[in-house]
Amino acid sequence: MKLPGHDAIARQPGDHLVAHRVKLPRAVVERPIRQVVKRLVMALVVLVATALVVYADRDGYQDNSDGPVDLLDAFYYATVTLSTTGYGDITPVSDSARLTNIFVITPLRVLFLIILVGTTLEVLTERTREEWRLNRWRSTLRDHTVVIGFGTKGRAAIQTVCATGLKKEQVVVVDPSSKAIEAATAEGYAGVIGDATRSDVLKGAEVHKARQIIVAPQRDDTSVLVTLTARQLNRGAKIVAAVREEENAPLLKQSGADAVITSSGAAGRLLGLSVLSPAAGMVMEDLIQQGSGLDLIERPVVRGEVGRKPRETDDLVVSVVRGHRVLGYDDPSVGTLQLTDRLITIVRASPGTRGIPDIRPLPHG
């Protein structure tokens, strides 16, 4: 596979100005423009109400320029009064007009100022609140899962790991598309907009503190560069990467991936199996769909299983993970189960069925 230069993939016009942007999930709120428009409408309603109150009691007001107060004068007086400008050219002279100013106009003036000042303060403090949220998020994020790419593969991977008990707050999505990140945050995941081949973008996703990294971009060369960069930033994380072409899998292994999934090859093998045996194809498809039917999970050996053979356990054991070796259930070297072993088993999916992820660090040269 021929890899284009790093800059050719990572840099886009304007990238030198904004490298990445972090977006956190939040409750559904109105858009800022809609909020401002709503408050302006409220202020306009207060202004009109004040003008109508003044016009209704226009005989109690005096215009120093032409005497009587008409509707235009009422709106003029309401405007300069609510904005606290107060030129004094139109003044209440009767007792009723002055009482109306005390008990009606003044509260309306306060309400008018609250609406305008509140809008201004909200706009000014929004950035500060967002910075505070980001700083708090970064300080509390530990042992999380970073998913590179929120396409079909990335979404399916997130759904699978979340089905095993991972909280949405522990997932960070990285994607260059703002629409993809908006979709991710709408589902409750934190998102980072940017090119994941750049180290500053991965640092924005706190990759150096992540426990596992799923690399699922659209291109194989991007997968290689992302894996290389992620491995440099985090030597102990478990990195699983996807490629389209099987010939690129060894290159990803050399780049630091612990496991490489060939999407096109896996799909082709499943198609071939389904042709030979539709029932077997259905079983395989069921196994890879976490949370329904049969599930393939990894769990530790319990004390009651120590000293037994894999076939003597209550679960259907497929493989035994011993150290960093994956042994078949019928491998003679397995012998009996040890307390440090882990079992890959097939179980019936249920709400309480959850695989226990392997949190042991993996050695890397």
Phi, psi and omega per residue, in radians:
M1 nan 2.310 3.125
K2 -1.621 2.106 -3.125
L3 -1.665 2.244 3.023
P4 -1.228 2.862 -3.133
G5 -1.045 2.671 -3.101
H6 -1.004 -0.762 -3.109
D7 -1.148 -0.570 -3.121
A8 -1.146 -0.518 3.136
I9 -1.579 -0.750 -2.946
A10 -1.425 -0.583 -2.979
R11 -1.710 2.267 3.041
Q12 -2.135 2.820 3.122
P13 -0.983 2.200 3.119
G14 1.633 -0.106 -3.118
D15 -1.118 -0.462 -3.121
H16 -1.257 -0.274 3.126
L17 -1.550 -0.804 -3.138
V18 -2.272 1.875 -3.089
A19 -1.309 -0.770 -3.132
H20 -2.795 2.895 3.118
R21 -2.493 2.273 -3.122
V22 -1.652 2.316 3.081
K23 -2.180 2.187 -3.139
L24 -1.740 2.586 3.082
P25 -1.168 2.546 3.139
R26 -2.551 2.901 3.092
A27 -1.129 2.668 -3.124
V28 -1.178 2.071 3.128
V29 -2.231 2.891 3.115
E30 -1.228 2.678 3.092
R31 -1.182 2.572 -3.106
P32 -0.955 -0.726 -3.123
I33 -1.098 -0.711 3.127
R34 -1.132 -0.671 3.105
Q35 -1.120 -0.771 -3.139
V36 -1.107 -0.777 3.133
V37 -1.070 -0.732 3.134
K38 -1.082 -0.718 -3.127
R39 -1.245 -0.600 3.064
L40 -1.130 -0.682 3.084
V41 -1.112 -0.719 3.109
M42 -1.087 -0.744 3.120
A43 -1.116 -0.683 3.118
L44 -1.133 -0.683 3.097
V45 -1.086 -0.752 3.104
V46 -1.092 -0.716 3.141
L47 -1.101 -0.804 -3.141
V48 -1.124 -0.742 3.132
A49 -1.068 -0.720 3.127
T50 -1.126 -0.753 -3.141
A51 -1.098 -0.696 3.133
L52 -1.176 -0.649 3.083
V53 -1.092 -0.776 3.137
V54 -1.141 -0.747 -3.107
Y55 -1.155 -0.630 3.124
A56 -1.106 -0.509 3.136
D57 -1.979 0.660 -3.031
R58 -1.120 -0.423 3.133
D59 -1.206 -0.327 3.130
G60 -1.558 0.062 -3.130
Y61 -2.036 2.716 -3.137
Q62 -2.311 2.248 3.073
D63 -1.655 2.058 -3.071
N64 -1.135 -0.284 -3.097
S65 -1.595 -0.818 -3.092
D66 -2.295 0.184 3.001
G67 1.573 -1.640 -3.058
P68 -1.175 2.720 -3.108
V69 -1.879 2.126 3.081
D70 -1.794 -2.999 -3.083
L71 -1.118 -0.693 3.109
L72 -1.099 -0.724 3.099
D73 -1.101 -0.642 3.131
A74 -1.110 -0.776 3.103
F75 -1.162 -0.662 3.101
Y76 -1.092 -0.810 -3.135
Y77 -1.103 -0.726 3.130
A78 -1.106 -0.680 -3.122
T79 -1.147 -0.890 -3.080
V80 -1.251 -0.449 3.129
T81 -1.337 -0.836 -3.125
L82 -1.145 -0.558 3.120
S83 -1.476 0.059 3.132
T84 1.076 0.382 3.079
T85 -1.259 -0.937 3.013
G86 1.005 1.262 3.117
Y87 -1.251 -0.440 3.123
G88 1.453 0.123 3.141
D89 -1.375 -0.416 3.016
I90 -2.078 2.138 -3.039
T91 -2.337 2.563 3.029
P92 -1.316 2.261 -3.101
V93 -2.000 -0.449 3.140
S94 -1.538 2.837 3.133
D95 -1.129 -0.708 -3.130
S96 -1.129 -0.708 3.118
A97 -1.128 -0.668 3.136
R98 -1.231 -0.654 3.078
L99 -1.138 -0.683 3.092
T100 -1.082 -0.682 3.097
N101 -1.118 -0.653 -3.102
I102 -1.232 -0.825 -2.971
F103 -1.709 -0.266 -3.104
V104 -2.079 -0.989 -3.060
I105 -1.119 -0.775 -3.109
T106 -1.092 -0.836 3.058
P107 -1.031 -0.659 3.092
L108 -1.137 -0.631 3.097
R109 -1.103 -0.772 3.125
V110 -1.102 -0.760 3.120
L111 -1.092 -0.714 3.123
F112 -1.056 -0.777 -3.136
L113 -1.186 -0.651 3.121
I114 -1.088 -0.729 -3.139
I115 -1.089 -0.855 -3.087
L116 -1.231 -0.826 -3.121
V117 -1.147 -0.675 3.123
G118 -1.073 -0.719 3.109
T119 -1.100 -0.772 -3.140
T120 -1.086 -0.808 -3.120
L121 -1.132 -0.647 3.135
E122 -1.128 -0.718 3.112
V123 -1.128 -0.721 -3.092
L124 -1.238 -0.572 -3.063
T125 -1.629 -0.121 -3.108
E126 -1.054 -0.772 -3.132
R127 -1.144 -0.676 3.122
T128 -1.127 -0.753 3.109
R129 -1.099 -0.704 -3.134
E130 -1.153 -0.695 3.088
E131 -1.101 -0.691 3.129
W132 -1.130 -0.731 3.111
R133 -1.100 -0.735 -3.138
L134 -1.139 -0.750 3.133
N135 -1.117 -0.706 3.119
R136 -1.174 -0.705 3.113
W137 -1.083 -0.777 -3.136
R138 -1.137 -0.650 -3.085
S139 -1.260 -0.453 -3.094
T140 -1.752 -0.166 -3.077
L141 -1.389 2.092 3.118
R142 -2.553 2.551 3.043
D143 0.884 0.747 -3.107
H144 -1.659 -3.135 3.126
T145 -1.998 2.206 3.108
V146 -1.832 2.226 -3.141
V147 -2.016 2.064 3.132
I148 -1.628 1.935 -3.136
G149 1.742 2.124 -3.134
F150 -1.969 0.792 3.043
G151 -1.574 -2.705 -3.122
T152 -1.078 -0.779 -3.126
K153 -1.185 -0.768 -3.131
G154 -1.105 -0.757 3.119
R155 -1.071 -0.806 -3.127
A156 -1.103 -0.672 3.125
A157 -1.119 -0.754 3.129
I158 -1.106 -0.767 3.139
Q159 -1.061 -0.637 -3.132
T160 -1.203 -0.824 -3.108
V161 -1.214 -0.564 3.099
C162 -1.256 -0.484 3.098
A163 -1.182 -0.363 3.115
T164 -1.578 0.087 3.059
G165 1.991 -0.058 3.134
L166 -1.233 2.293 -3.133
K167 -1.348 2.610 3.131
K168 -1.091 -0.513 3.128
E169 -1.158 -0.270 -3.113
Q170 -1.742 0.291 3.138
V171 -2.101 2.269 3.073
V172 -2.138 2.188 -3.124
V173 -1.779 2.373 3.081
V174 -2.089 2.192 -3.132
D175 -2.729 2.480 3.128
P176 -1.289 -0.229 -3.106
S177 -1.602 2.188 3.105
S178 -1.155 -0.566 3.115
K179 -1.157 -0.686 3.120
A180 -1.131 -0.711 3.132
I181 -1.190 -0.655 3.070
E182 -1.077 -0.692 3.089
A183 -1.143 -0.675 3.139
A184 -1.161 -0.796 3.141
T185 -1.176 -0.544 3.095
A186 -1.128 -0.480 3.110
E187 -1.557 -0.008 3.055
G188 1.792 0.152 3.139
Y189 -1.766 2.597 2.994
A190 -1.310 2.573 -3.086
G191 -2.351 2.602 3.085
V192 -2.199 2.083 3.109
I193 -1.533 2.091 3.135
G194 2.850 3.004 3.138
D195 -1.478 2.029 -3.042
A196 -1.242 -0.139 3.057
T197 -1.336 -0.173 3.128
R198 -1.662 2.351 -3.076
S199 -1.147 -0.585 -3.123
D200 -1.194 -0.522 3.085
V201 -1.211 -0.765 3.115
L202 -1.160 -0.601 3.065
K203 -1.139 -0.601 3.076
G204 -1.099 -0.480 3.069
A205 -1.552 0.118 3.137
E206 1.001 0.747 -3.131
V207 -1.073 -0.579 -3.111
H208 -1.133 -0.274 3.102
K209 -1.906 0.098 -3.070
A210 -1.375 2.678 3.069
R211 -1.631 -0.574 -3.132
Q212 -2.563 2.552 -3.071
I213 -2.265 2.209 3.104
I214 -1.891 2.088 -3.087
V215 -1.846 1.902 -3.079
A216 -2.444 0.993 3.074
P217 -1.385 -3.063 -3.082
Q218 -1.473 -0.402 -3.029
R219 -2.073 2.560 3.140
D220 -1.196 -0.680 -3.129
D221 -1.159 -0.594 3.064
T222 -1.138 -0.679 3.110
S223 -1.045 -0.723 -3.133
V224 -1.132 -0.828 -3.116
L225 -1.148 -0.691 3.115
V226 -1.124 -0.764 -3.136
T227 -1.106 -0.753 3.101
L228 -1.036 -0.832 -3.108
T229 -1.146 -0.760 -3.125
A230 -1.129 -0.677 -3.136
R231 -1.194 -0.591 3.077
Q232 -1.149 -0.614 -3.118
L233 -1.414 -0.484 -3.075
N234 -2.489 1.835 -3.093
R235 -1.361 -0.408 -3.024
G236 -1.775 -0.116 -3.088
A237 -1.284 2.653 3.032
K238 -1.509 2.114 -3.103
I239 -1.964 2.165 3.074
V240 -2.073 2.217 -3.056
A241 -2.178 2.662 3.099
A242 -2.014 2.452 3.048
V243 -2.304 2.739 3.113
R244 -1.470 -0.739 -3.059
E245 -1.789 2.326 -3.075
E246 -1.148 -0.494 -3.122
E247 -1.157 -0.302 -3.141
N248 -1.593 -0.118 -3.117
A249 -1.062 -0.781 3.120
P250 -1.049 -0.618 3.127
L251 -1.139 -0.659 3.085
L252 -1.181 -0.651 3.067
K253 -1.056 -0.769 3.122
Q254 -1.147 -0.463 -3.129
S255 -1.354 -0.197 3.082
G256 2.097 0.106 3.125
A257 -1.324 2.385 3.089
D258 -1.379 -0.552 3.118
A259 -2.526 2.491 -3.136
V260 -2.213 2.229 3.129
I261 -1.915 2.164 3.089
T262 -1.599 1.840 -3.025
S263 -1.136 -0.810 -3.113
S264 -1.195 -0.703 3.127
G265 -1.155 -0.737 3.134
A266 -1.117 -0.720 3.115
A267 -1.133 -0.705 3.122
G268 -1.118 -0.734 3.133
R269 -1.150 -0.648 3.104
L270 -1.167 -0.635 3.079
L271 -1.123 -0.790 3.127
G272 -1.097 -0.739 3.113
L273 -1.093 -0.678 -3.134
S274 -1.175 -0.555 3.086
V275 -1.202 -0.773 -3.129
L276 -1.227 -0.700 -3.127
S277 -2.594 1.703 3.136
P278 -0.974 -0.622 3.139
A279 -1.149 -0.751 3.116
A280 -1.118 -0.665 3.080
G281 -1.096 -0.689 3.101
M282 -1.126 -0.684 3.123
V283 -1.139 -0.756 3.132
M284 -1.112 -0.725 3.117
E285 -1.129 -0.631 3.099
D286 -1.139 -0.696 -3.105
L287 -1.127 -0.615 -3.074
I288 -1.529 -0.058 3.051
Q289 -1.733 1.755 -3.042
Q290 -1.205 2.387 3.013
G291 1.683 0.018 3.128
S292 -2.500 2.464 3.119
G293 1.146 -2.143 3.107
L294 -1.703 2.436 3.122
D295 -2.122 2.523 3.044
L296 -1.783 1.990 -3.058
I297 -2.219 2.827 3.039
E298 -2.021 2.279 -3.119
R299 -2.482 2.801 3.104
P300 -1.366 2.795 3.045
V301 -1.330 2.279 3.091
V302 -1.517 2.838 -3.045
R303 -1.076 -0.577 -3.130
G304 -1.197 -0.271 -3.133
E305 -1.696 -0.146 -3.134
V306 -1.130 2.302 -3.132
G307 1.610 -0.178 3.090
R308 -1.563 2.902 3.006
K309 -1.580 2.739 -3.089
P310 -0.920 -0.648 -3.104
R311 -1.302 -0.193 -3.094
E312 -1.601 -0.007 3.115
T313 -1.458 2.890 -3.133
D314 -1.263 -0.498 -3.119
D315 -1.567 2.823 3.080
L316 -1.480 1.738 -3.064
V317 -1.453 2.255 3.102
V318 -1.704 -0.794 -3.114
S319 -2.543 2.844 3.081
V320 -2.100 2.218 3.102
V321 -1.701 1.970 -3.130
R322 -2.152 1.976 -3.031
G323 1.161 -2.105 3.088
H324 -1.990 0.392 3.099
R325 -1.928 2.473 3.058
V326 -1.904 1.966 -3.056
L327 -1.908 2.481 3.090
G328 -1.173 2.744 -3.099
Y329 -1.079 -0.456 -3.112
D330 -1.798 0.219 3.123
D331 -1.209 2.191 -3.120
P332 -1.045 -0.474 -3.106
S333 -1.267 -0.210 3.101
V334 -1.195 -0.768 -3.101
G335 1.103 -2.065 3.088
T336 -1.904 2.782 -3.089
L337 -1.279 2.500 3.094
Q338 -1.960 2.783 -3.073
L339 -1.143 -0.459 -3.125
T340 -1.508 -0.071 3.127
D341 -1.298 2.815 2.990
R342 -2.234 2.543 -3.063
L343 -1.957 2.389 2.971
I344 -1.767 1.995 -2.997
T345 -2.210 2.804 3.018
I346 -1.837 2.162 -3.101
V347 -2.278 2.816 3.046
R348 -1.376 2.188 -3.091
A349 -1.171 2.416 3.076
S350 -2.656 2.883 -3.132
P351 -0.988 -0.468 -3.116
G352 -1.664 0.006 -3.122
T353 -1.485 2.003 -3.140
R354 -2.469 2.282 3.067
G355 -1.260 2.612 3.111
I356 -1.767 1.972 -3.054
P357 -1.186 2.624 3.108
D358 -1.403 1.970 -3.068
I359 -1.773 0.101 3.129
R360 -1.280 2.380 3.135
P361 -1.183 2.543 3.114
L362 -1.750 2.411 -3.140
P363 -1.305 2.502 3.096
H364 -2.414 2.470 -3.135
G365 -1.324 nan nan
